[in-house]
Amino acid sequence: MLLFRHAQKSIELIDSFLNLIDQGSILFKEGVRNYLYGNRESFLSNLQTLSNLETEADILKRKTENILYTQSLMPQLRGDILKLLEELDNIIDLAKTSLFQFDVENPFIPAELNQDLVKLTELSTAAIESVIPAARAYFRDPDSVKEKLHRVYLYEKEADKLADAIKRKVFHDMPNLKLSEKFHLRYFTLHIETLSDAAEKTADVLSIMAIKRTI
């Protein structure tokens, strides 16, 4: 009974951890939009809240790891679960770091790119938001994980295509920009795109984990 309670506690912590990743994705999306449209105060609020969430996620991750190790829970699954937690934690770390760079470097972004960058942010965060239910399903219904992951790969591919289109537009269709400004825009486009790549990497880990549990 005690072992069951510890196992249940670890799953509850993972659920809370996943909630934080989900919230972080939403805050990143709002933060980029607020930066692009000059809502400085709201942007800084998004950044501060995201930073707090990232710290909270680290604490929950360590608590979960501690329970898994000290209570010898799910030994056959422990390594995979720890790998999954690392990949998920990397997502919220990237979100915080990327949004922080907007504040530090204060990139000049022409208004004509706003719509494309908002769309790119939506696609990248949609990939993150799609990986969350798949991660939850792993602990409750591993047979359903694969069907939940196809959206992650779809959004990641669409994000890649749009990011390439934005970079092409910057370098081919915006002659008034300095080369240094074009490099800066490419850099921040990559910042946003990288989140969908992190979601895809997490999906790859989950896919293998689910296969192991269902064979």
Phi, psi and omega in degrees: 000318180296318179298321179297317180297320178294320178297317179296321179296319180295322179292322177296319178296319178295321176300314179296321178299315179296324176300320180293320178298317179298314179296322179298322178298316180296317180295322177298315180300314179295321182296315179297315179300315180296324176295312184299324184259016170074021178271075190301313183297316179294321178300313181295325176295317176301315182296316181294316180295319178296320178298318178296319179296321180297319177296316179296321179296320178299319180296315179296321179299314180295321178298317180296315179300319181297316179295316181299322181279309188288333181260006179051044183274143173043053186303327181286342181251349190304313182300318179293319180296319179296321177297318179298316179299321179298315181294319178294319179296325178297327180297310183288330174297315179297319180299313180295314182298317182294316180293324178297324180294329174300320181288319184289312188267342176047059185294143172280121180236114179302142183302331182292348177264351186305312184298317180295318182289326174297316179297318178299318178297319179296320179292317180296317180287332175296324176297318177296311183296336178279335181281338182298307180297330177293321177294320177297319183296330181305324183273347185240325183209073186302336179296338183266357185298312185302316182293336179277343185275343186298329179293325179300312182293325178296310182294324180296317179295319179294323177295317178301314182297316181292320179300318177297320180295320179296313180297322178296318179299316182298316186273339184249332189242009182230070186293342182282347179280144173290156179299321179297323178291323178295318178298320180296318179294322177297319181299315182283332172298318178296321177306313182290316182298326184300332180296321178291327176296320178295323177295320179297318179298320177296320179297321178298317179297315180297321181300315179293318178301317181294321178298317180298326182279343186252002178260000000 
